[in-house]
């Protein structure tokens, strides 16, 4: 591998440090991609190799009384009014502010 990219000799001039260049293969896994340069942020969950990528984050249940406290404490403004209010998961930081500030415990973590 290092022979295909001679520049690596400059980055790792000593043989004992070149083990960092060892190739590897991932057969399965999951992760998230974030774009923090946008406001609100964008996030995308992914999985590969047959790994199930479950839903995570927060959602607002039918116990919502539309008080708006969740909207006022959301740093990404990703909660919209409705019955019940709605969290746009692709823009949510999952900080938990909405969960912590809901007076009727209408927000649950998935």
N, CA, C and O atoms as a GROMACS GRO file, in nm:
protein
  440
    1UNK      N    1   0.083  -0.119   0.000
    1UNK     CA    2   0.000   0.000   0.000
    1UNK      C    3   0.088   0.126   0.000
    1UNK      O    4   0.062   0.218  -0.077
    2UNK      N    5   0.188   0.130   0.083
    2UNK     CA    6   0.273   0.249   0.090
    2UNK      C    7   0.347   0.271  -0.041
    2UNK      O    8   0.380   0.384  -0.076
    3UNK      N    9   0.372   0.162  -0.115
    3UNK     CA   10   0.444   0.175  -0.241
    3UNK      C   11   0.359   0.249  -0.345
    3UNK      O   12   0.412   0.310  -0.437
    4UNK      N   13   0.227   0.243  -0.330
    4UNK     CA   14   0.137   0.314  -0.421
    4UNK      C   15   0.129   0.463  -0.387
    4UNK      O   16   0.080   0.542  -0.467
    5UNK      N   17   0.176   0.500  -0.271
    5UNK     CA   18   0.168   0.638  -0.227
    5UNK      C   19   0.298   0.676  -0.157
    5UNK      O   20   0.304   0.676  -0.034
    6UNK      N   21   0.402   0.709  -0.231
    6UNK     CA   22   0.533   0.739  -0.173
    6UNK      C   23   0.532   0.857  -0.076
    6UNK      O   24   0.622   0.869   0.008
    7UNK      N   25   0.432   0.942  -0.086
    7UNK     CA   26   0.423   1.056   0.006
    7UNK      C   27   0.414   1.008   0.150
    7UNK      O   28   0.454   1.080   0.242
    8UNK      N   29   0.362   0.889   0.170
    8UNK     CA   30   0.350   0.836   0.307
    8UNK      C   31   0.487   0.818   0.374
    8UNK      O   32   0.496   0.819   0.496
    9UNK      N   33   0.591   0.802   0.295
    9UNK     CA   34   0.725   0.795   0.353
    9UNK      C   35   0.763   0.926   0.421
    9UNK      O   36   0.840   0.927   0.517
   10UNK      N   37   0.710   1.036   0.370
   10UNK     CA   38   0.737   1.166   0.434
   10UNK      C   39   0.657   1.182   0.563
   10UNK      O   40   0.706   1.238   0.661
   11UNK      N   41   0.536   1.132   0.562
   11UNK     CA   42   0.451   1.143   0.682
   11UNK      C   43   0.499   1.047   0.791
   11UNK      O   44   0.502   1.083   0.909
   12UNK      N   45   0.536   0.924   0.751
   12UNK     CA   46   0.585   0.822   0.843
   12UNK      C   47   0.725   0.780   0.800
   12UNK      O   48   0.741   0.673   0.741
   13UNK      N   49   0.827   0.862   0.828
   13UNK     CA   50   0.962   0.830   0.778
   13UNK      C   51   1.025   0.708   0.845
   13UNK      O   52   1.113   0.644   0.787
   14UNK      N   53   0.981   0.673   0.966
   14UNK     CA   54   1.040   0.559   1.036
   14UNK      C   55   0.952   0.436   1.018
   14UNK      O   56   0.830   0.442   1.032
   15UNK      N   57   1.014   0.325   0.988
   15UNK     CA   58   0.945   0.198   0.963
   15UNK      C   59   0.851   0.160   1.078
   15UNK      O   60   0.741   0.110   1.054
   16UNK      N   61   0.894   0.183   1.202
   16UNK     CA   62   0.813   0.138   1.316
   16UNK      C   63   0.679   0.213   1.327
   16UNK      O   64   0.588   0.163   1.393
   17UNK      N   65   0.666   0.328   1.265
   17UNK     CA   66   0.540   0.403   1.270
   17UNK      C   67   0.448   0.375   1.152
   17UNK      O   68   0.333   0.419   1.150
   18UNK      N   69   0.497   0.301   1.055
   18UNK     CA   70   0.417   0.274   0.936
   18UNK      C   71   0.308   0.171   0.959
   18UNK      O   72   0.227   0.146   0.869
   19UNK      N   73   0.304   0.110   1.074
   19UNK     CA   74   0.195   0.015   1.102
   19UNK      C   75   0.060   0.087   1.101
   19UNK      O   76  -0.044   0.022   1.086
   20UNK      N   77   0.060   0.219   1.117
   20UNK     CA   78  -0.064   0.296   1.110
   20UNK      C   79  -0.124   0.291   0.970
   20UNK      O   80  -0.240   0.325   0.951
   21UNK      N   81  -0.047   0.248   0.873
   21UNK     CA   82  -0.093   0.242   0.735
   21UNK      C   83  -0.152   0.106   0.699
   21UNK      O   84  -0.188   0.083   0.583
   22UNK      N   85  -0.162   0.018   0.794
   22UNK     CA   86  -0.216  -0.115   0.768
   22UNK      C   87  -0.361  -0.105   0.722
   22UNK      O   88  -0.442  -0.036   0.784
   23UNK      N   89  -0.392  -0.173   0.614
   23UNK     CA   90  -0.529  -0.170   0.560
   23UNK      C   91  -0.621  -0.256   0.647
   23UNK      O   92  -0.578  -0.353   0.710
   24UNK      N   93  -0.746  -0.220   0.648
   24UNK     CA   94  -0.846  -0.297   0.721
   24UNK      C   95  -0.976  -0.295   0.642
   24UNK      O   96  -0.993  -0.215   0.550
   25UNK      N   97  -1.066  -0.383   0.679
   25UNK     CA   98  -1.195  -0.393   0.610
   25UNK      C   99  -1.305  -0.399   0.715
   25UNK      O  100  -1.297  -0.476   0.811
   26UNK      N  101  -1.408  -0.319   0.696
   26UNK     CA  102  -1.524  -0.320   0.785
   26UNK      C  103  -1.634  -0.400   0.717
   26UNK      O  104  -1.672  -0.371   0.604
   27UNK      N  105  -1.685  -0.499   0.786
   27UNK     CA  106  -1.788  -0.585   0.728
   27UNK      C  107  -1.928  -0.543   0.769
   27UNK      O  108  -2.025  -0.566   0.696
   28UNK      N  109  -1.940  -0.482   0.883
   28UNK     CA  110  -2.070  -0.435   0.928
   28UNK      C  111  -2.052  -0.320   1.026
   28UNK      O  112  -1.947  -0.308   1.090
   29UNK      N  113  -2.154  -0.238   1.035
   29UNK     CA  114  -2.145  -0.126   1.128
   29UNK      C  115  -2.257  -0.027   1.107
   29UNK      O  116  -2.343  -0.044   1.021
   30UNK      N  117  -2.254   0.077   1.186
   30UNK     CA  118  -2.352   0.185   1.173
   30UNK      C  119  -2.285   0.314   1.218
   30UNK      O  120  -2.183   0.312   1.287
   31UNK      N  121  -2.343   0.424   1.179
   31UNK     CA  122  -2.286   0.552   1.216
   31UNK      C  123  -2.379   0.665   1.179
   31UNK      O  124  -2.493   0.644   1.138
   32UNK      N  125  -2.329   0.786   1.195
   32UNK     CA  126  -2.404   0.905   1.161
   32UNK      C  127  -2.314   1.004   1.089
   32UNK      O  128  -2.195   1.014   1.116
   33UNK      N  129  -2.374   1.074   0.998
   33UNK     CA  130  -2.308   1.181   0.926
   33UNK      C  131  -2.374   1.311   0.970
   33UNK      O  132  -2.496   1.320   0.974
   34UNK      N  133  -2.293   1.412   1.003
   34UNK     CA  134  -2.343   1.542   1.046
   34UNK      C  135  -2.288   1.650   0.952
   34UNK      O  136  -2.174   1.643   0.908
   35UNK      N  137  -2.371   1.748   0.922
   35UNK     CA  138  -2.322   1.867   0.854
   35UNK      C  139  -2.349   1.984   0.948
   35UNK      O  140  -2.459   2.041   0.949
   36UNK      N  141  -2.248   2.019   1.025
   36UNK     CA  142  -2.260   2.126   1.124
   36UNK      C  143  -2.241   2.264   1.063
   36UNK      O  144  -2.254   2.365   1.133
   37UNK      N  145  -2.211   2.269   0.933
   37UNK     CA  146  -2.193   2.399   0.870
   37UNK      C  147  -2.327   2.463   0.833
   37UNK      O  148  -2.331   2.580   0.798
   38UNK      N  149  -2.434   2.387   0.841
   38UNK     CA  150  -2.568   2.438   0.809
   38UNK      C  151  -2.643   2.471   0.936
   38UNK      O  152  -2.618   2.413   1.042
   39UNK      N  153  -2.735   2.563   0.926
   39UNK     CA  154  -2.821   2.596   1.040
   39UNK      C  155  -2.964   2.589   0.991
   39UNK      O  156  -3.000   2.672   0.907
   40UNK      N  157  -3.048   2.499   1.035
   40UNK     CA  158  -3.013   2.398   1.136
   40UNK      C  159  -2.922   2.289   1.078
   40UNK      O  160  -2.911   2.274   0.956
   41UNK      N  161  -2.859   2.217   1.167
   41UNK     CA  162  -2.769   2.110   1.125
   41UNK      C  163  -2.846   2.006   1.046
   41UNK      O  164  -2.969   1.999   1.052
   42UNK      N  165  -2.771   1.925   0.972
   42UNK     CA  166  -2.831   1.808   0.907
   42UNK      C  167  -2.760   1.686   0.959
   42UNK      O  168  -2.639   1.687   0.982
   43UNK      N  169  -2.836   1.580   0.977
   43UNK     CA  170  -2.779   1.454   1.023
   43UNK      C  171  -2.842   1.341   0.944
   43UNK      O  172  -2.957   1.350   0.901
   44UNK      N  173  -2.766   1.236   0.927
   44UNK     CA  174  -2.814   1.120   0.854
   44UNK      C  175  -2.753   0.996   0.919
   44UNK      O  176  -2.632   0.988   0.936
   45UNK      N  177  -2.837   0.901   0.954
   45UNK     CA  178  -2.790   0.775   1.011
   45UNK      C  179  -2.775   0.673   0.899
   45UNK      O  180  -2.852   0.674   0.802
   46UNK      N  181  -2.677   0.585   0.912
   46UNK     CA  182  -2.656   0.482   0.810
   46UNK      C  183  -2.608   0.354   0.876
   46UNK      O  184  -2.557   0.354   0.987
   47UNK      N  185  -2.626   0.244   0.805
   47UNK     CA  186  -2.574   0.115   0.850
   47UNK      C  187  -2.537   0.034   0.727
   47UNK      O  188  -2.582   0.063   0.616
   48UNK      N  189  -2.455  -0.067   0.747
   48UNK     CA  190  -2.415  -0.154   0.636
   48UNK      C  191  -2.384  -0.292   0.690
   48UNK      O  192  -2.364  -0.310   0.810
   49UNK      N  193  -2.382  -0.388   0.600
   49UNK     CA  194  -2.351  -0.526   0.639
   49UNK      C  195  -2.462  -0.594   0.717
   49UNK      O  196  -2.436  -0.687   0.794
   50UNK      N  197  -2.585  -0.550   0.698
   50UNK     CA  198  -2.698  -0.614   0.766
   50UNK      C  199  -2.726  -0.564   0.906
   50UNK      O  200  -2.814  -0.616   0.973
   51UNK      N  201  -2.653  -0.463   0.952
   51UNK     CA  202  -2.677  -0.406   1.085
   51UNK      C  203  -2.802  -0.321   1.080
   51UNK      O  204  -2.819  -0.238   0.990
   52UNK      N  205  -2.890  -0.340   1.177
   52UNK     CA  206  -3.012  -0.261   1.184
   52UNK      C  207  -2.980  -0.124   1.243
   52UNK      O  208  -2.914  -0.114   1.346
   53UNK      N  209  -3.025  -0.022   1.177
   53UNK     CA  210  -3.003   0.116   1.223
   53UNK      C  211  -3.134   0.164   1.284
   53UNK      O  212  -3.220   0.217   1.214
   54UNK      N  213  -3.148   0.146   1.414
   54UNK     CA  214  -3.271   0.184   1.482
   54UNK      C  215  -3.289   0.334   1.494
   54UNK      O  216  -3.194   0.410   1.479
   55UNK      N  217  -3.410   0.373   1.521
   55UNK     CA  218  -3.437   0.516   1.540
   55UNK      C  219  -3.384   0.558   1.676
   55UNK      O  220  -3.392   0.484   1.774
   56UNK      N  221  -3.331   0.678   1.680
   56UNK     CA  222  -3.284   0.732   1.806
   56UNK      C  223  -3.317   0.880   1.810
   56UNK      O  224  -3.347   0.942   1.708
   57UNK      N  225  -3.310   0.935   1.927
   57UNK     CA  226  -3.342   1.075   1.944
   57UNK      C  227  -3.468   1.092   2.026
   57UNK      O  228  -3.502   1.007   2.108
   58UNK      N  229  -3.538   1.201   2.002
   58UNK     CA  230  -3.657   1.234   2.080
   58UNK      C  231  -3.778   1.247   1.988
   58UNK      O  232  -3.765   1.282   1.871
   59UNK      N  233  -3.896   1.219   2.044
   59UNK     CA  234  -4.019   1.241   1.971
   59UNK      C  235  -4.125   1.290   2.068
   59UNK      O  236  -4.118   1.264   2.188
   60UNK      N  237  -4.223   1.360   2.015
   60UNK     CA  238  -4.328   1.420   2.097
   60UNK      C  239  -4.454   1.334   2.086
   60UNK      O  240  -4.500   1.304   1.975
   61UNK      N  241  -4.508   1.296   2.200
   61UNK     CA  242  -4.624   1.208   2.204
   61UNK      C  243  -4.755   1.287   2.206
   61UNK      O  244  -4.755   1.410   2.205
   62UNK      N  245  -4.865   1.214   2.208
   62UNK     CA  246  -4.998   1.276   2.212
   62UNK      C  247  -5.029   1.346   2.344
   62UNK      O  248  -5.132   1.412   2.357
   63UNK      N  249  -4.940   1.332   2.442
   63UNK     CA  250  -4.959   1.404   2.570
   63UNK      C  251  -4.928   1.553   2.556
   63UNK      O  252  -4.950   1.630   2.650
   64UNK      N  253  -4.877   1.594   2.440
   64UNK     CA  254  -4.839   1.733   2.416
   64UNK      C  255  -4.961   1.825   2.431
   64UNK      O  256  -5.068   1.797   2.377
   65UNK      N  257  -4.942   1.934   2.507
   65UNK     CA  258  -5.049   2.033   2.528
   65UNK      C  259  -5.022   2.162   2.450
   65UNK      O  260  -5.088   2.264   2.472
   66UNK      N  261  -4.924   2.158   2.360
   66UNK     CA  262  -4.890   2.272   2.273
   66UNK      C  263  -4.854   2.399   2.350
   66UNK      O  264  -4.892   2.509   2.310
   67UNK      N  265  -4.780   2.383   2.459
   67UNK     CA  266  -4.740   2.500   2.538
   67UNK      C  267  -4.625   2.577   2.474
   67UNK      O  268  -4.611   2.697   2.499
   68UNK      N  269  -4.543   2.510   2.391
   68UNK     CA  270  -4.433   2.577   2.323
   68UNK      C  271  -4.303   2.582   2.399
   68UNK      O  272  -4.206   2.639   2.348
   69UNK      N  273  -4.296   2.526   2.519
   69UNK     CA  274  -4.170   2.531   2.596
   69UNK      C  275  -4.057   2.459   2.522
   69UNK      O  276  -3.942   2.501   2.529
   70UNK      N  277  -4.091   2.351   2.453
   70UNK     CA  278  -3.989   2.277   2.379
   70UNK      C  279  -3.930   2.362   2.266
   70UNK      O  280  -3.810   2.356   2.239
   71UNK      N  281  -4.015   2.440   2.201
   71UNK     CA  282  -3.970   2.526   2.092
   71UNK      C  283  -3.874   2.632   2.144
   71UNK      O  284  -3.772   2.662   2.082
   72UNK      N  285  -3.906   2.689   2.258
   72UNK     CA  286  -3.825   2.798   2.311
   72UNK      C  287  -3.688   2.753   2.360
   72UNK      O  288  -3.597   2.836   2.371
   73UNK      N  289  -3.670   2.625   2.389
   73UNK     CA  290  -3.540   2.580   2.440
   73UNK      C  291  -3.461   2.500   2.338
   73UNK      O  292  -3.352   2.451   2.370
   74UNK      N  293  -3.512   2.485   2.216
   74UNK     CA  294  -3.442   2.408   2.113
   74UNK      C  295  -3.337   2.496   2.043
   74UNK      O  296  -3.373   2.595   1.979
   75UNK      N  297  -3.208   2.461   2.054
   75UNK     CA  298  -3.104   2.544   1.993
   75UNK      C  299  -3.104   2.538   1.840
   75UNK      O  300  -3.043   2.624   1.776
   76UNK      N  301  -3.170   2.441   1.782
   76UNK     CA  302  -3.171   2.426   1.636
   76UNK      C  303  -3.303   2.467   1.572
   76UNK      O  304  -3.317   2.462   1.450
   77UNK      N  305  -3.399   2.508   1.653
   77UNK     CA  306  -3.532   2.547   1.601
   77UNK      C  307  -3.590   2.438   1.511
   77UNK      O  308  -3.642   2.466   1.404
   78UNK      N  309  -3.580   2.313   1.556
   78UNK     CA  310  -3.626   2.202   1.472
   78UNK      C  311  -3.759   2.144   1.521
   78UNK      O  312  -3.797   2.034   1.481
   79UNK      N  313  -3.829   2.217   1.608
   79UNK     CA  314  -3.959   2.172   1.656
   79UNK      C  315  -4.065   2.264   1.596
   79UNK      O  316  -4.055   2.387   1.604
   80UNK      N  317  -4.166   2.203   1.536
   80UNK     CA  318  -4.271   2.281   1.472
   80UNK      C  319  -4.403   2.260   1.546
   80UNK      O  320  -4.429   2.153   1.602
   81UNK      N  321  -4.486   2.365   1.542
   81UNK     CA  322  -4.615   2.361   1.610
   81UNK      C  323  -4.709   2.264   1.540
   81UNK      O  324  -4.701   2.242   1.420
   82UNK      N  325  -4.797   2.209   1.617
   82UNK     CA  326  -4.897   2.115   1.568
   82UNK      C  327  -4.962   2.046   1.685
   82UNK      O  328  -4.936   2.080   1.800
   83UNK      N  329  -5.044   1.950   1.656
   83UNK     CA  330  -5.106   1.872   1.762
   83UNK      C  331  -5.076   1.725   1.733
   83UNK      O  332  -5.145   1.666   1.650
   84UNK      N  333  -4.976   1.665   1.795
   84UNK     CA  334  -4.877   1.728   1.884
   84UNK      C  335  -4.770   1.803   1.804
   84UNK      O  336  -4.764   1.794   1.681
   85UNK      N  337  -4.685   1.876   1.877
   85UNK     CA  338  -4.571   1.938   1.813
   85UNK      C  339  -4.486   1.828   1.749
   85UNK      O  340  -4.504   1.710   1.779
   86UNK      N  341  -4.394   1.867   1.660
   86UNK     CA  342  -4.316   1.769   1.586
   86UNK      C  343  -4.168   1.807   1.585
   86UNK      O  344  -4.134   1.923   1.565
   87UNK      N  345  -4.081   1.708   1.608
   87UNK     CA  346  -3.935   1.728   1.603
   87UNK      C  347  -3.884   1.679   1.468
   87UNK      O  348  -3.902   1.562   1.434
   88UNK      N  349  -3.820   1.767   1.394
   88UNK     CA  350  -3.758   1.729   1.266
   88UNK      C  351  -3.626   1.662   1.299
   88UNK      O  352  -3.527   1.729   1.326
   89UNK      N  353  -3.625   1.528   1.297
   89UNK     CA  354  -3.510   1.451   1.345
   89UNK      C  355  -3.380   1.478   1.268
   89UNK      O  356  -3.272   1.469   1.326
   90UNK      N  357  -3.390   1.510   1.140
   90UNK     CA  358  -3.267   1.531   1.063
   90UNK      C  359  -3.195   1.659   1.106
   90UNK      O  360  -3.078   1.678   1.071
   91UNK      N  361  -3.262   1.747   1.182
   91UNK     CA  362  -3.201   1.871   1.229
   91UNK      C  363  -3.177   1.872   1.380
   91UNK      O  364  -3.126   1.970   1.433
   92UNK      N  365  -3.213   1.766   1.447
   92UNK     CA  366  -3.206   1.761   1.594
   92UNK      C  367  -3.065   1.727   1.641
   92UNK      O  368  -3.003   1.634   1.590
   93UNK      N  369  -3.014   1.803   1.739
   93UNK     CA  370  -2.884   1.775   1.800
   93UNK      C  371  -2.891   1.663   1.903
   93UNK      O  372  -2.789   1.609   1.945
   94UNK      N  373  -3.012   1.628   1.943
   94UNK     CA  374  -3.036   1.529   2.049
   94UNK      C  375  -2.976   1.575   2.182
   94UNK      O  376  -2.920   1.496   2.257
   95UNK      N  377  -2.988   1.703   2.206
   95UNK     CA  378  -2.934   1.760   2.330
   95UNK      C  379  -3.022   1.729   2.450
   95UNK      O  380  -2.974   1.727   2.563
   96UNK      N  381  -3.150   1.705   2.427
   96UNK     CA  382  -3.240   1.673   2.536
   96UNK      C  383  -3.304   1.792   2.604
   96UNK      O  384  -3.378   1.775   2.701
   97UNK      N  385  -3.279   1.913   2.555
   97UNK     CA  386  -3.340   2.031   2.618
   97UNK      C  387  -3.492   2.023   2.616
   97UNK      O  388  -3.557   2.055   2.715
   98UNK      N  389  -3.548   1.980   2.505
   98UNK     CA  390  -3.694   1.969   2.495
   98UNK      C  391  -3.747   1.868   2.597
   98UNK      O  392  -3.847   1.892   2.664
   99UNK      N  393  -3.679   1.757   2.607
   99UNK     CA  394  -3.717   1.650   2.701
   99UNK      C  395  -3.714   1.700   2.845
   99UNK      O  396  -3.806   1.675   2.923
  100UNK      N  397  -3.609   1.770   2.878
  100UNK     CA  398  -3.592   1.820   3.015
  100UNK      C  399  -3.690   1.931   3.051
  100UNK      O  400  -3.724   1.947   3.168
  101UNK      N  401  -3.737   2.007   2.953
  101UNK     CA  402  -3.821   2.124   2.982
  101UNK      C  403  -3.970   2.104   2.957
  101UNK      O  404  -4.049   2.195   2.981
  102UNK      N  405  -4.009   1.987   2.911
  102UNK     CA  406  -4.152   1.964   2.884
  102UNK      C  407  -4.226   1.948   3.017
  102UNK      O  408  -4.197   1.855   3.093
  103UNK      N  409  -4.322   2.036   3.046
  103UNK     CA  410  -4.392   2.032   3.176
  103UNK      C  411  -4.488   1.914   3.190
  103UNK      O  412  -4.528   1.881   3.302
  104UNK      N  413  -4.526   1.850   3.080
  104UNK     CA  414  -4.622   1.737   3.090
  104UNK      C  415  -4.558   1.605   3.048
  104UNK      O  416  -4.630   1.507   3.026
  105UNK      N  417  -4.426   1.600   3.036
  105UNK     CA  418  -4.354   1.478   3.000
  105UNK      C  419  -4.406   1.416   2.871
  105UNK      O  420  -4.422   1.294   2.861
  106UNK      N  421  -4.433   1.500   2.772
  106UNK     CA  422  -4.485   1.452   2.645
  106UNK      C  423  -4.374   1.412   2.548
  106UNK      O  424  -4.402   1.360   2.440
  107UNK      N  425  -4.249   1.436   2.584
  107UNK     CA  426  -4.136   1.404   2.496
  107UNK      C  427  -4.066   1.281   2.549
  107UNK      O  428  -4.032   1.271   2.667
  108UNK      N  429  -4.046   1.187   2.459
  108UNK     CA  430  -3.981   1.061   2.495
  108UNK      C  431  -3.857   1.041   2.411
  108UNK      O  432  -3.844   1.092   2.300
  109UNK      N  433  -3.765   0.963   2.467
  109UNK     CA  434  -3.641   0.930   2.397
  109UNK      C  435  -3.660   0.793   2.332
  109UNK      O  436  -3.709   0.699   2.394
  110UNK      N  437  -3.620   0.784   2.206
  110UNK     CA  438  -3.633   0.654   2.138
  110UNK      C  439  -3.500   0.584   2.131
  110UNK      O  440  -3.491   0.473   2.078
   0.00000   0.00000   0.00000
